[in-house]
Amino acid sequence: MSPLAKAVSEPATASRSKDKSQRGWMLVGALVLGLGGQHSGSCAGTAFEAPAVQCLLQSTSLHFGTLSMQRAERVPGQGQVLVACQNPSQTIQRVDVAVGFMASVPGTVTLQSGRGQMRADLFLDAQGTVPWGSGWDGAQVLQASVTLGPGQYQVVPLSIYARLQLRRDAPAGAYAVHIPLLLSVLPRP
């Protein structure tokens, strides 16, 4: 029997004071929680651990709007990031899904064309008050909490909004940008 399993299965000795015994049990409890992902399931009395929910970025589309000389100020755009999640287990599972990206200027990307470039700001809300980014750079990540039943597959749409920055001298053309996205999936109790 491992020392940790032995410490968990044996009661506190009577020779310890109540405060020391409780402190020892809290430490063992913290160790057990910290190692929760390492249960093998082979010993009687260990907790069953379901297979993890699997999520992938399914698609991303964002229309930045059309800039014209008559309407060259803060053109709005809108789109979605689709995250597909699958629960391979026979139990209900809950996860938090987050999608972000790193940018040199938080919440801003540079669109490229054969003739020029243009900046666009990305937001989590239509009002343009919450910038989208990595979560570490002052901008927030797209996020959702998902509950999946046994064997359930679900596509989670996450809305994003854009605003082209003022640029009256931008050459005509189609502008595009490729943004590497960061997807994180965290289990919830």
Secondary structure, DSSP 8 states (H G I E B T S, - for coil): --HHHHHHHS---TTS-HHHHHHHHHHHHHHHHHTGGG--S-STT--------EEEEEEEEEE-----SSS-S--EEEEEEEEEEE--SSS-EEEEEEEE---SSTTEEEEE-SS-EEEEEEESSTTS-SBBS-SSSSSB-EEEEEEE-TT-EEEEEEEEEEEE---TT--SS--B-----EEEEEEE-
